[in-house]
């Protein structure tokens, strides 16, 4: 694996070739552009796409050629009518049934969030909520999308991708590659959560206040009020102070050098003060 300057040198060398082979040198990101999704040098064949193909290229390029990726995204959005007032056009169809499938629209939602295109994201999100069967299962505590597929289980690939769009903020994915938070590997970290009985809706270490801030969701309804626990590592348990729902708590112990905190299944907030 290549890191640092070696990685950039290899990428930049590839980029010069890719611009020529994939037709990126002349692309302006307009809705009239075409692009190469795949080039086979053995037979000298370009698998061409209309502006919808810009989305895949944009997703591959946003980390290192962000401006180019934004231009490509905008061209695809215009081609699909996402920038206008008309209905959302699905960019892909099932080759067997010829029914529209949500893959391209979901990718558009992710990129709209990443690039801060709020109007486009709002339009695609409204389309998703109207057409993709958002479902909250109270018994399991899970939120999924059915996508009109009539399958016994939610389609994991699509639900996972649309969850990215829900979770990120502008430039969030760009920062993962260009401004990674490597301190998190040595800072206080929570693990061993009793999933899927409960989930954490927040887990954030405030380095200035030396405090780990966490929040737990209400969990599975069938398990409400039952005991649950999790652990915190990269701390000195002997100097920690734990607050649960704003009150100092003694419901913790030291296990294998880490902090094990006990609570009940339900919505709670946790503050772990790690100052000496």
Secondary structure, 3 states (H helix, E strand, C coil): CCCHHHHHHHHHHHHHHHHHHCCCCCCCCCCCCCEEEEEECCCCEEEEECHHHHHHHHHHHCCCCHHHHHHHHHHHHHHCCCCCCCCCCCCEECCCCCCEECHHHHHHHHHHHHCCCHHHHHHHHHHHHHHCCEEEECCCCEEEECCCCCCCCCCHHHHHHHHHHHHCCCCHHHHHHHCCCHHHHCCCEEECCCCCCCCEEEEEEECCCCEEEEEECCCCHHHCCCEEEEEEECCCHHHCEEEECCEEECCEEEECCEEEEEEECCCEEEEEECCC
